């Protein structure tokens, strides 16, 4: 995506990986189950340390929590290595507290 590519260029040679996740399958409906892609997409070797997981918003926080669990189960990544950042954090409705938010 453009924002992550721009961040990588701004901060230098930072490895970036992408995971596809969806909790909103339709425009106005909410999924009962979070869907996560099969693999991480990377352009280089997977670096499993000091991970920053970025999302646009936390409404309930269930998507970020599910991705952290998926990273642990699929890639053996310790959840303590993962920091989270969101652009919009809905404090009143989210049980998940991201590390960084605007």
ABEGO torsion letter per residue (X at the ends): XAAAAAAAAAAEBBBBBBBBBBABABAABBBABBBBBABBBBABBBBABGBBBBBABBAAGAAAAAAAAAAAAAAGBBAAABBBBBABBBAAABABBBABBX
